[in-house]
Amino acid sequence: MVGKKTGGRIAGTPNKLTKELRTTLKGIIAGELDALPQTFEQLPAKERLELLIKMLPYCLPKVDSINGNYDSKSVLMDWD
């Protein structure tokens, strides 16, 4: 029976190990996030700044530069 599935999970059934692992990791991450302010205060100023720089991209969107090349067609707006 080549190409025919004959056992295992039914399609769409979540993997039990993956679900347990995700639950465990979520708990660990939540605990670390709760402890982050106290841990952060204990760091020297230089390390706090380095950590802030590393965490910034996860908190604020990156800004792309804007170039000055536009189409030759100008848009004229009449405000009257």
N, CA, C and O atoms as a CHARMM CRD file, in Angstrom:
* protein
*
  320
    1    1 MET  N      0.84700  -1.18600   0.00000 PROA 1      0.00000
    2    1 MET  CA     0.00000   0.00000   0.00000 PROA 1      0.00000
    3    1 MET  C      0.89100   1.24700   0.00000 PROA 1      0.00000
    4    1 MET  O      1.00000   1.94000   1.01200 PROA 1      0.00000
    5    2 VAL  N      1.49100   1.51000  -1.08100 PROA 2      0.00000
    6    2 VAL  CA     2.37200   2.65900  -1.20800 PROA 2      0.00000
    7    2 VAL  C      1.52800   3.92000  -1.37100 PROA 2      0.00000
    8    2 VAL  O      0.59900   3.96000  -2.17700 PROA 2      0.00000
    9    3 GLY  N      1.87000   4.95900  -0.58400 PROA 3      0.00000
   10    3 GLY  CA     1.20300   6.24300  -0.69600 PROA 3      0.00000
   11    3 GLY  C     -0.08900   6.38300   0.08300 PROA 3      0.00000
   12    3 GLY  O     -0.71400   7.44300   0.04400 PROA 3      0.00000
   13    4 LYS  N     -0.50300   5.35200   0.78500 PROA 4      0.00000
   14    4 LYS  CA    -1.74000   5.43400   1.55300 PROA 4      0.00000
   15    4 LYS  C     -1.41200   5.41600   3.04100 PROA 4      0.00000
   16    4 LYS  O     -0.67500   4.54700   3.50900 PROA 4      0.00000
   17    5 LYS  N     -1.95400   6.36600   3.77600 PROA 5      0.00000
   18    5 LYS  CA    -1.72000   6.46100   5.20900 PROA 5      0.00000
   19    5 LYS  C     -2.51000   5.37300   5.92200 PROA 5      0.00000
   20    5 LYS  O     -3.70800   5.20000   5.70000 PROA 5      0.00000
   21    6 THR  N     -1.79700   4.63300   6.79800 PROA 6      0.00000
   22    6 THR  CA    -2.46600   3.51300   7.46500 PROA 6      0.00000
   23    6 THR  C     -2.44900   3.61300   8.98300 PROA 6      0.00000
   24    6 THR  O     -2.77100   2.63400   9.65500 PROA 6      0.00000
   25    7 GLY  N     -2.09100   4.74400   9.53700 PROA 7      0.00000
   26    7 GLY  CA    -2.08500   4.85500  10.99500 PROA 7      0.00000
   27    7 GLY  C     -1.66600   6.24400  11.42900 PROA 7      0.00000
   28    7 GLY  O     -1.55100   7.15000  10.60400 PROA 7      0.00000
   29    8 GLY  N     -1.43900   6.41400  12.70900 PROA 8      0.00000
   30    8 GLY  CA    -1.01200   7.70000  13.24100 PROA 8      0.00000
   31    8 GLY  C     -2.18500   8.58900  13.57500 PROA 8      0.00000
   32    8 GLY  O     -3.32400   8.13900  13.69600 PROA 8      0.00000
   33    9 ARG  N     -1.87600   9.86600  13.72200 PROA 9      0.00000
   34    9 ARG  CA    -2.92000  10.82900  14.08300 PROA 9      0.00000
   35    9 ARG  C     -3.81600  11.13800  12.89200 PROA 9      0.00000
   36    9 ARG  O     -3.40700  11.01500  11.73700 PROA 9      0.00000
   37   10 ILE  N     -5.01700  11.53300  13.18900 PROA 10     0.00000
   38   10 ILE  CA    -5.93900  12.00400  12.16400 PROA 10     0.00000
   39   10 ILE  C     -5.48700  13.40600  11.76200 PROA 10     0.00000
   40   10 ILE  O     -5.03400  14.17800  12.60700 PROA 10     0.00000
   41   11 ALA  N     -5.60600  13.73000  10.49700 PROA 11     0.00000
   42   11 ALA  CA    -5.19800  15.04800  10.00400 PROA 11     0.00000
   43   11 ALA  C     -5.87100  16.15300  10.80700 PROA 11     0.00000
   44   11 ALA  O     -7.08100  16.12200  11.02700 PROA 11     0.00000
   45   12 GLY  N     -5.08100  17.12800  11.24100 PROA 12     0.00000
   46   12 GLY  CA    -5.60000  18.25100  12.01200 PROA 12     0.00000
   47   12 GLY  C     -5.54900  18.06300  13.50700 PROA 12     0.00000
   48   12 GLY  O     -5.80400  19.00900  14.25300 PROA 12     0.00000
   49   13 THR  N     -5.22600  16.86100  13.97200 PROA 13     0.00000
   50   13 THR  CA    -5.11600  16.59800  15.40400 PROA 13     0.00000
   51   13 THR  C     -3.77400  17.13700  15.89400 PROA 13     0.00000
   52   13 THR  O     -2.73600  16.77200  15.34100 PROA 13     0.00000
   53   14 PRO  N     -3.76400  18.00000  16.92200 PROA 14     0.00000
   54   14 PRO  CA    -2.49900  18.55800  17.40600 PROA 14     0.00000
   55   14 PRO  C     -1.60300  17.48900  18.02200 PROA 14     0.00000
   56   14 PRO  O     -2.08000  16.53500  18.63600 PROA 14     0.00000
   57   15 ASN  N     -0.30600  17.66600  17.84700 PROA 15     0.00000
   58   15 ASN  CA     0.68400  16.78100  18.42700 PROA 15     0.00000
   59   15 ASN  C      0.72200  17.03200  19.93700 PROA 15     0.00000
   60   15 ASN  O      0.89200  18.17500  20.36200 PROA 15     0.00000
   61   16 LYS  N      0.56700  15.99400  20.74600 PROA 16     0.00000
   62   16 LYS  CA     0.49300  16.12900  22.21100 PROA 16     0.00000
   63   16 LYS  C      1.79900  16.67600  22.77500 PROA 16     0.00000
   64   16 LYS  O      1.77800  17.54200  23.64900 PROA 16     0.00000
   65   17 LEU  N      2.93600  16.18200  22.28400 PROA 17     0.00000
   66   17 LEU  CA     4.23300  16.63100  22.78000 PROA 17     0.00000
   67   17 LEU  C      4.44900  18.10600  22.46500 PROA 17     0.00000
   68   17 LEU  O      4.94000  18.85700  23.30700 PROA 17     0.00000
   69   18 THR  N      4.08400  18.52300  21.25100 PROA 18     0.00000
   70   18 THR  CA     4.23000  19.92200  20.86600 PROA 18     0.00000
   71   18 THR  C      3.37300  20.81900  21.75100 PROA 18     0.00000
   72   18 THR  O      3.81400  21.88800  22.17200 PROA 18     0.00000
   73   19 LYS  N      2.15200  20.38300  22.03200 PROA 19     0.00000
   74   19 LYS  CA     1.24800  21.17000  22.87700 PROA 19     0.00000
   75   19 LYS  C      1.82400  21.31500  24.28900 PROA 19     0.00000
   76   19 LYS  O      1.81000  22.40700  24.85700 PROA 19     0.00000
   77   20 GLU  N      2.32900  20.22000  24.85300 PROA 20     0.00000
   78   20 GLU  CA     2.91700  20.27200  26.19900 PROA 20     0.00000
   79   20 GLU  C      4.16500  21.14300  26.22300 PROA 20     0.00000
   80   20 GLU  O      4.38300  21.89800  27.17100 PROA 20     0.00000
   81   21 LEU  N      4.98000  21.03800  25.18500 PROA 21     0.00000
   82   21 LEU  CA     6.20400  21.83900  25.11100 PROA 21     0.00000
   83   21 LEU  C      5.87000  23.32400  25.03200 PROA 21     0.00000
   84   21 LEU  O      6.48900  24.14000  25.71500 PROA 21     0.00000
   85   22 ARG  N      4.90200  23.67100  24.20600 PROA 22     0.00000
   86   22 ARG  CA     4.50100  25.07600  24.09100 PROA 22     0.00000
   87   22 ARG  C      3.96600  25.61200  25.41300 PROA 22     0.00000
   88   22 ARG  O      4.28100  26.73900  25.79500 PROA 22     0.00000
   89   23 THR  N      3.16900  24.82700  26.10900 PROA 23     0.00000
   90   23 THR  CA     2.61800  25.24200  27.39700 PROA 23     0.00000
   91   23 THR  C      3.74400  25.48000  28.40000 PROA 23     0.00000
   92   23 THR  O      3.73400  26.47200  29.12800 PROA 23     0.00000
   93   24 THR  N      4.71100  24.56800  28.43400 PROA 24     0.00000
   94   24 THR  CA     5.85000  24.70300  29.34200 PROA 24     0.00000
   95   24 THR  C      6.66700  25.94600  29.01400 PROA 24     0.00000
   96   24 THR  O      7.02700  26.71100  29.90900 PROA 24     0.00000
   97   25 LEU  N      6.96100  26.14900  27.72900 PROA 25     0.00000
   98   25 LEU  CA     7.74400  27.32300  27.31700 PROA 25     0.00000
   99   25 LEU  C      7.01500  28.62200  27.61600 PROA 25     0.00000
  100   25 LEU  O      7.64000  29.60000  28.02700 PROA 25     0.00000
  101   26 LYS  N      5.70200  28.64700  27.41700 PROA 26     0.00000
  102   26 LYS  CA     4.92600  29.84900  27.73700 PROA 26     0.00000
  103   26 LYS  C      5.03400  30.18600  29.21600 PROA 26     0.00000
  104   26 LYS  O      5.15500  31.35600  29.57700 PROA 26     0.00000
  105   27 GLY  N      4.99200  29.16600  30.08100 PROA 27     0.00000
  106   27 GLY  CA     5.13400  29.39100  31.52200 PROA 27     0.00000
  107   27 GLY  C      6.50500  29.93600  31.88100 PROA 27     0.00000
  108   27 GLY  O      6.61900  30.84500  32.70400 PROA 27     0.00000
  109   28 ILE  N      7.54300  29.38900  31.27000 PROA 28     0.00000
  110   28 ILE  CA     8.91400  29.86100  31.53500 PROA 28     0.00000
  111   28 ILE  C      9.07600  31.30600  31.08000 PROA 28     0.00000
  112   28 ILE  O      9.62700  32.13300  31.80700 PROA 28     0.00000
  113   29 ILE  N      8.59900  31.60400  29.88300 PROA 29     0.00000
  114   29 ILE  CA     8.72500  32.96100  29.34500 PROA 29     0.00000
  115   29 ILE  C      7.92600  33.94900  30.18700 PROA 29     0.00000
  116   29 ILE  O      8.39600  35.05700  30.44700 PROA 29     0.00000
  117   30 ALA  N      6.74000  33.57000  30.61300 PROA 30     0.00000
  118   30 ALA  CA     5.92400  34.45700  31.44700 PROA 30     0.00000
  119   30 ALA  C      6.63500  34.76400  32.76400 PROA 30     0.00000
  120   30 ALA  O      6.62100  35.90300  33.23000 PROA 30     0.00000
  121   31 GLY  N      7.25400  33.75300  33.35900 PROA 31     0.00000
  122   31 GLY  CA     7.99600  33.97100  34.60100 PROA 31     0.00000
  123   31 GLY  C      9.18500  34.88800  34.40200 PROA 31     0.00000
  124   31 GLY  O      9.46100  35.74500  35.24200 PROA 31     0.00000
  125   32 GLU  N      9.88900  34.71300  33.29800 PROA 32     0.00000
  126   32 GLU  CA    11.04100  35.57200  33.01100 PROA 32     0.00000
  127   32 GLU  C     10.61300  37.00500  32.74500 PROA 32     0.00000
  128   32 GLU  O     11.29300  37.94300  33.16100 PROA 32     0.00000
  129   33 LEU  N      9.49000  37.18300  32.05500 PROA 33     0.00000
  130   33 LEU  CA     8.99900  38.53500  31.79700 PROA 33     0.00000
  131   33 LEU  C      8.57000  39.22200  33.08900 PROA 33     0.00000
  132   33 LEU  O      8.76400  40.42700  33.25000 PROA 33     0.00000
  133   34 ASP  N      7.98600  38.45400  34.01000 PROA 34     0.00000
  134   34 ASP  CA     7.60300  39.02300  35.30600 PROA 34     0.00000
  135   34 ASP  C      8.82700  39.44300  36.11400 PROA 34     0.00000
  136   34 ASP  O      8.78400  40.43900  36.83700 PROA 34     0.00000
  137   35 ALA  N      9.91600  38.68900  35.99600 PROA 35     0.00000
  138   35 ALA  CA    11.13300  38.97600  36.75700 PROA 35     0.00000
  139   35 ALA  C     12.04500  39.99000  36.06400 PROA 35     0.00000
  140   35 ALA  O     13.02600  40.44400  36.65300 PROA 35     0.00000
  141   36 LEU  N     11.72900  40.34500  34.82400 PROA 36     0.00000
  142   36 LEU  CA    12.59900  41.22000  34.03800 PROA 36     0.00000
  143   36 LEU  C     12.88100  42.57700  34.69400 PROA 36     0.00000
  144   36 LEU  O     14.03500  43.00400  34.69100 PROA 36     0.00000
  145   37 PRO  N     11.88600  43.27600  35.25500 PROA 37     0.00000
  146   37 PRO  CA    12.19800  44.57200  35.86600 PROA 37     0.00000
  147   37 PRO  C     13.23600  44.47600  37.00000 PROA 37     0.00000
  148   37 PRO  O     14.12900  45.31900  37.09000 PROA 37     0.00000
  149   38 GLN  N     13.12300  43.46600  37.85400 PROA 38     0.00000
  150   38 GLN  CA    14.08200  43.32000  38.95400 PROA 38     0.00000
  151   38 GLN  C     15.46600  42.95900  38.41200 PROA 38     0.00000
  152   38 GLN  O     16.47900  43.47600  38.88300 PROA 38     0.00000
  153   39 THR  N     15.50000  42.07600  37.43000 PROA 39     0.00000
  154   39 THR  CA    16.77100  41.68500  36.82100 PROA 39     0.00000
  155   39 THR  C     17.40100  42.88000  36.13000 PROA 39     0.00000
  156   39 THR  O     18.61000  43.09100  36.22600 PROA 39     0.00000
  157   40 PHE  N     16.59800  43.64900  35.44500 PROA 40     0.00000
  158   40 PHE  CA    17.08000  44.81700  34.72000 PROA 40     0.00000
  159   40 PHE  C     17.70800  45.83800  35.66200 PROA 40     0.00000
  160   40 PHE  O     18.74900  46.41700  35.35100 PROA 40     0.00000
  161   41 GLU  N     17.07100  46.06100  36.82000 PROA 41     0.00000
  162   41 GLU  CA    17.59700  47.03700  37.78600 PROA 41     0.00000
  163   41 GLU  C     18.94500  46.62100  38.35100 PROA 41     0.00000
  164   41 GLU  O     19.72800  47.47900  38.75900 PROA 41     0.00000
  165   42 GLN  N     19.23300  45.32700  38.38700 PROA 42     0.00000
  166   42 GLN  CA    20.48000  44.83400  38.95400 PROA 42     0.00000
  167   42 GLN  C     21.65400  44.94800  37.97900 PROA 42     0.00000
  168   42 GLN  O     22.80600  44.80200  38.38700 PROA 42     0.00000
  169   43 LEU  N     21.38000  45.20300  36.71700 PROA 43     0.00000
  170   43 LEU  CA    22.45000  45.28300  35.72600 PROA 43     0.00000
  171   43 LEU  C     23.17800  46.61700  35.80200 PROA 43     0.00000
  172   43 LEU  O     22.57300  47.63500  36.14100 PROA 43     0.00000
  173   44 PRO  N     24.46600  46.62200  35.49000 PROA 44     0.00000
  174   44 PRO  CA    25.18900  47.89600  35.37100 PROA 44     0.00000
  175   44 PRO  C     24.61000  48.72100  34.21500 PROA 44     0.00000
  176   44 PRO  O     23.97600  48.17400  33.31300 PROA 44     0.00000
  177   45 ALA  N     24.83000  50.02800  34.24900 PROA 45     0.00000
  178   45 ALA  CA    24.24100  50.93600  33.26300 PROA 45     0.00000
  179   45 ALA  C     24.58100  50.53400  31.83200 PROA 45     0.00000
  180   45 ALA  O     23.71300  50.57100  30.96100 PROA 45     0.00000
  181   46 LYS  N     25.82400  50.15200  31.57800 PROA 46     0.00000
  182   46 LYS  CA    26.24200  49.78900  30.22100 PROA 46     0.00000
  183   46 LYS  C     25.46800  48.56900  29.72400 PROA 46     0.00000
  184   46 LYS  O     25.02900  48.54600  28.57400 PROA 46     0.00000
  185   47 GLU  N     25.29800  47.56200  30.57000 PROA 47     0.00000
  186   47 GLU  CA    24.57700  46.35800  30.18100 PROA 47     0.00000
  187   47 GLU  C     23.08300  46.63300  29.99600 PROA 47     0.00000
  188   47 GLU  O     22.44500  46.03800  29.12800 PROA 47     0.00000
  189   48 ARG  N     22.52400  47.53900  30.81600 PROA 48     0.00000
  190   48 ARG  CA    21.11100  47.91300  30.65100 PROA 48     0.00000
  191   48 ARG  C     20.89200  48.55200  29.28900 PROA 48     0.00000
  192   48 ARG  O     19.92300  48.24200  28.59500 PROA 48     0.00000
  193   49 LEU  N     21.80500  49.45100  28.91100 PROA 49     0.00000
  194   49 LEU  CA    21.70000  50.12900  27.62300 PROA 49     0.00000
  195   49 LEU  C     21.83200  49.13000  26.47400 PROA 49     0.00000
  196   49 LEU  O     21.08500  49.20700  25.49900 PROA 49     0.00000
  197   50 GLU  N     22.76700  48.20200  26.58100 PROA 50     0.00000
  198   50 GLU  CA    22.94300  47.18300  25.54000 PROA 50     0.00000
  199   50 GLU  C     21.68400  46.31600  25.41900 PROA 50     0.00000
  200   50 GLU  O     21.26300  45.98200  24.31200 PROA 50     0.00000
  201   51 LEU  N     21.09500  45.95800  26.54400 PROA 51     0.00000
  202   51 LEU  CA    19.87600  45.15400  26.53400 PROA 51     0.00000
  203   51 LEU  C     18.71900  45.92700  25.91500 PROA 51     0.00000
  204   51 LEU  O     17.94900  45.36500  25.13500 PROA 51     0.00000
  205   52 LEU  N     18.58600  47.19800  26.24800 PROA 52     0.00000
  206   52 LEU  CA    17.53400  48.02200  25.66000 PROA 52     0.00000
  207   52 LEU  C     17.67700  48.10600  24.14600 PROA 52     0.00000
  208   52 LEU  O     16.69100  48.01200  23.41400 PROA 52     0.00000
  209   53 ILE  N     18.91100  48.28400  23.68300 PROA 53     0.00000
  210   53 ILE  CA    19.16100  48.36900  22.24000 PROA 53     0.00000
  211   53 ILE  C     18.77000  47.06500  21.55500 PROA 53     0.00000
  212   53 ILE  O     18.20600  47.08400  20.46100 PROA 53     0.00000
  213   54 LYS  N     19.06800  45.93300  22.19200 PROA 54     0.00000
  214   54 LYS  CA    18.72200  44.64400  21.60500 PROA 54     0.00000
  215   54 LYS  C     17.22000  44.39800  21.61300 PROA 54     0.00000
  216   54 LYS  O     16.70100  43.73400  20.71600 PROA 54     0.00000
  217   55 MET  N     16.51400  44.92100  22.61000 PROA 55     0.00000
  218   55 MET  CA    15.06900  44.67500  22.74000 PROA 55     0.00000
  219   55 MET  C     14.22200  45.65700  21.93600 PROA 55     0.00000
  220   55 MET  O     13.05800  45.37300  21.65300 PROA 55     0.00000
  221   56 LEU  N     14.77600  46.79400  21.56800 PROA 56     0.00000
  222   56 LEU  CA    14.02500  47.82400  20.86400 PROA 56     0.00000
  223   56 LEU  C     13.33000  47.33700  19.59900 PROA 56     0.00000
  224   56 LEU  O     12.16500  47.67700  19.39300 PROA 56     0.00000
  225   57 PRO  N     13.99400  46.55000  18.73200 PROA 57     0.00000
  226   57 PRO  CA    13.30100  46.11000  17.51200 PROA 57     0.00000
  227   57 PRO  C     12.04300  45.27500  17.78900 PROA 57     0.00000
  228   57 PRO  O     11.17900  45.16600  16.91900 PROA 57     0.00000
  229   58 TYR  N     11.93000  44.69400  18.97100 PROA 58     0.00000
  230   58 TYR  CA    10.75000  43.90900  19.30600 PROA 58     0.00000
  231   58 TYR  C      9.62000  44.78500  19.85500 PROA 58     0.00000
  232   58 TYR  O      8.48200  44.33000  19.97200 PROA 58     0.00000
  233   59 CYS  N      9.93200  46.03500  20.19200 PROA 59     0.00000
  234   59 CYS  CA     8.94300  46.93500  20.77600 PROA 59     0.00000
  235   59 CYS  C      8.49500  48.02700  19.81100 PROA 59     0.00000
  236   59 CYS  O      7.33300  48.43200  19.81400 PROA 59     0.00000
  237   60 LEU  N      9.41700  48.49400  18.99600 PROA 60     0.00000
  238   60 LEU  CA     9.12000  49.57800  18.06100 PROA 60     0.00000
  239   60 LEU  C      9.39100  49.12100  16.63800 PROA 60     0.00000
  240   60 LEU  O     10.34900  48.38300  16.40400 PROA 60     0.00000
  241   61 PRO  N      8.57300  49.53900  15.68700 PROA 61     0.00000
  242   61 PRO  CA     8.83700  49.15000  14.29900 PROA 61     0.00000
  243   61 PRO  C     10.07400  49.87200  13.76500 PROA 61     0.00000
  244   61 PRO  O     10.36900  51.00100  14.15700 PROA 61     0.00000
  245   62 LYS  N     10.78800  49.19900  12.86600 PROA 62     0.00000
  246   62 LYS  CA    11.94400  49.83000  12.23700 PROA 62     0.00000
  247   62 LYS  C     11.43500  50.83700  11.21800 PROA 62     0.00000
  248   62 LYS  O     10.42400  50.60700  10.55500 PROA 62     0.00000
  249   63 VAL  N     12.14000  51.94800  11.09900 PROA 63     0.00000
  250   63 VAL  CA    11.76000  53.00000  10.17100 PROA 63     0.00000
  251   63 VAL  C     12.67400  52.90500   8.95900 PROA 63     0.00000
  252   63 VAL  O     13.89800  52.88400   9.09100 PROA 63     0.00000
  253   64 ASP  N     12.07200  52.84800   7.78000 PROA 64     0.00000
  254   64 ASP  CA    12.84300  52.83800   6.54400 PROA 64     0.00000
  255   64 ASP  C     13.09800  54.26000   6.10800 PROA 64     0.00000
  256   64 ASP  O     12.29500  55.15700   6.36500 PROA 64     0.00000
  257   65 SER  N     14.22800  54.45900   5.44400 PROA 65     0.00000
  258   65 SER  CA    14.51100  55.78900   4.91900 PROA 65     0.00000
  259   65 SER  C     13.64800  56.02700   3.68400 PROA 65     0.00000
  260   65 SER  O     13.24300  55.08700   2.99900 PROA 65     0.00000
  261   66 ILE  N     13.38100  57.28000   3.41900 PROA 66     0.00000
  262   66 ILE  CA    12.56000  57.65600   2.27500 PROA 66     0.00000
  263   66 ILE  C     13.47600  58.30500   1.24600 PROA 66     0.00000
  264   66 ILE  O     14.22000  59.23400   1.55800 PROA 66     0.00000
  265   67 ASN  N     13.41100  57.80100   0.01200 PROA 67     0.00000
  266   67 ASN  CA    14.23000  58.42900  -1.02400 PROA 67     0.00000
  267   67 ASN  C     13.43500  59.53200  -1.70400 PROA 67     0.00000
  268   67 ASN  O     12.21200  59.59500  -1.58300 PROA 67     0.00000
  269   68 GLY  N     14.13200  60.39000  -2.41200 PROA 68     0.00000
  270   68 GLY  CA    13.50000  61.53800  -3.04900 PROA 68     0.00000
  271   68 GLY  C     13.16000  61.30000  -4.49900 PROA 68     0.00000
  272   68 GLY  O     12.89200  62.26400  -5.21600 PROA 68     0.00000
  273   69 ASN  N     13.15800  60.07700  -4.96700 PROA 69     0.00000
  274   69 ASN  CA    12.83400  59.79900  -6.36500 PROA 69     0.00000
  275   69 ASN  C     11.32900  59.57200  -6.51100 PROA 69     0.00000
  276   69 ASN  O     10.76100  58.63700  -5.94800 PROA 69     0.00000
  277   70 TYR  N     10.71000  60.45300  -7.28100 PROA 70     0.00000
  278   70 TYR  CA     9.27700  60.34700  -7.50000 PROA 70     0.00000
  279   70 TYR  C      9.01100  60.29400  -8.99300 PROA 70     0.00000
  280   70 TYR  O      9.89900  60.58100  -9.79500 PROA 70     0.00000
  281   71 ASP  N      7.81400  59.93300  -9.36600 PROA 71     0.00000
  282   71 ASP  CA     7.43800  59.92700 -10.77800 PROA 71     0.00000
  283   71 ASP  C      7.49600  61.33900 -11.34300 PROA 71     0.00000
  284   71 ASP  O      7.39900  62.32100 -10.60600 PROA 71     0.00000
  285   72 SER  N      7.65400  61.42800 -12.65300 PROA 72     0.00000
  286   72 SER  CA     7.71300  62.74300 -13.29400 PROA 72     0.00000
  287   72 SER  C      6.36200  63.43100 -13.28700 PROA 72     0.00000
  288   72 SER  O      6.29100  64.64800 -13.45700 PROA 72     0.00000
  289   73 LYS  N      5.29700  62.68200 -13.09600 PROA 73     0.00000
  290   73 LYS  CA     3.96300  63.26800 -13.04800 PROA 73     0.00000
  291   73 LYS  C      3.75500  63.93900 -11.69600 PROA 73     0.00000
  292   73 LYS  O      3.89700  63.31100 -10.64700 PROA 73     0.00000
  293   74 SER  N      3.42200  65.20700 -11.73700 PROA 74     0.00000
  294   74 SER  CA     3.19000  65.94600 -10.49800 PROA 74     0.00000
  295   74 SER  C      1.70300  65.90200 -10.15000 PROA 74     0.00000
  296   74 SER  O      0.84100  65.85200 -11.02700 PROA 74     0.00000
  297   75 VAL  N      1.43800  65.92100  -8.88400 PROA 75     0.00000
  298   75 VAL  CA     0.06000  65.94900  -8.41800 PROA 75     0.00000
  299   75 VAL  C     -0.23600  67.36200  -7.94600 PROA 75     0.00000
  300   75 VAL  O      0.43100  67.88100  -7.05100 PROA 75     0.00000
  301   76 LEU  N     -1.21700  67.96600  -8.53800 PROA 76     0.00000
  302   76 LEU  CA    -1.60500  69.32800  -8.17300 PROA 76     0.00000
  303   76 LEU  C     -2.90600  69.24800  -7.38500 PROA 76     0.00000
  304   76 LEU  O     -3.89700  68.69800  -7.86500 PROA 76     0.00000
  305   77 MET  N     -2.89700  69.78700  -6.20200 PROA 77     0.00000
  306   77 MET  CA    -4.08900  69.75500  -5.36900 PROA 77     0.00000
  307   77 MET  C     -4.65100  71.15400  -5.28000 PROA 77     0.00000
  308   77 MET  O     -3.94000  72.10100  -4.94300 PROA 77     0.00000
  309   78 ASP  N     -5.91300  71.28000  -5.57900 PROA 78     0.00000
  310   78 ASP  CA    -6.59400  72.56600  -5.51700 PROA 78     0.00000
  311   78 ASP  C     -7.37400  72.62600  -4.21000 PROA 78     0.00000
  312   78 ASP  O     -8.31200  71.85600  -4.00500 PROA 78     0.00000
  313   79 TRP  N     -6.98800  73.53200  -3.33800 PROA 79     0.00000
  314   79 TRP  CA    -7.59500  73.62400  -2.00900 PROA 79     0.00000
  315   79 TRP  C     -8.71000  74.67500  -1.94600 PROA 79     0.00000
  316   79 TRP  O     -9.24800  74.94400  -0.87200 PROA 79     0.00000
  317   80 ASP  N     -9.04900  75.25400  -3.07100 PROA 80     0.00000
  318   80 ASP  CA   -10.12300  76.28700  -3.07600 PROA 80     0.00000
  319   80 ASP  C    -11.48100  75.68700  -3.14700 PROA 80     0.00000
  320   80 ASP  O    -12.47600  76.41200  -3.16000 PROA 80     0.00000
